[in-house]
Amino acid sequence: MKLKAIDFERLTECQMEFNAVADWQSQSARFVDGLNWNHAYIYWCENYASTLLACEYLEQIGFSYEISWDDAIQQYCFTTDYAGSWVKA
């Protein structure tokens, strides 16, 4: 299956800068499976199927990722260096 950038955007619900803004490591207990603390962005998805498809897109375009469960908001999330449609406000 060939995914497009718009598919990725529709599969993810929220994104934030990860290693540059907040002290995420102080909140590490909320992430069940750990994360790559060096990645630039974190994304959340409504369900595991959406997470897998979004990460499949990242593989197709050559970006690494790390998937986890976020206990704080009860959603799957992943970190990556892919910026997507990120716009710093």
N, C-alpha and C positions, 0 to 999 in steps of 0.2 A: 504494500500500500504506500503510495507516494503522498505524503502530507505536505501542506503549504503553510506559510507563516500565518495566514489568517486562521487556519485550523488550530494552530498552537494558541493563538490569542483567544479563540472561542472555547478551548478546553481548560484554560486557566481562569481563575476567578479574581486573583489578586496577586500583585507582585510588589516587592520592595527591594531597595538596595540592602545588601546583606552584610558584607564585611566592612563597609565604609562608614556607616551611619550609627547603627545601634550596637550596644554591647550584647550581642546575641549569646555569646558564650556564658554569660551570667544567667541565661535562661535555658541552658542546655538540658535541664531535667525535663522540660516540656516536650522535647523531641525524642521519641521512643527509640529510634534506630540510629541516632547520631546524624551528623551532617558534615559536609566539607566546609570548614570554617573559612577557607580561602576563596570560595566562590563569591562572585560579585553580587548576585541576585538570588532571591528566594521567591518561589511561586507557590500558591495554594490551589488545589483542585477539589471539586465537589465530591469526587469518588475515585476509587482506585483505577477503574478503567480509563478515566480521563487522564489520570496521572501517567499511566503506561503509554497512552497514545501521545501525550505531550512529550514524554521522554523519548519515544520512538522518533519523533520529529528532530529532537536534538541529536540523536545518533545519526540520522540521515544527513545532517549538515555539519557533523564533526565536533559537537560540543559534549563534554562530559557532564555528569549530573550525579546527585546523591539524593535518594528518596528516603523520606521518613514520615512518621505519623506525628502530628502536632496535637498533643493532649490538651493544650490550652484552648484551641478552637475546634477540636474534634474534626480535623480534615487532614488529608494527605498533603504533603508539601515536598518540594525538592529545591536544591540549590544548583546553580550553574553560572557560567560566565556569559551566557546568552542574554543580551539586553532586551530582546523583543521590542515591544512598542514603548519601552520605558522613556519617560520624559521627566527630567528633574524639574519640579515646580519651584 
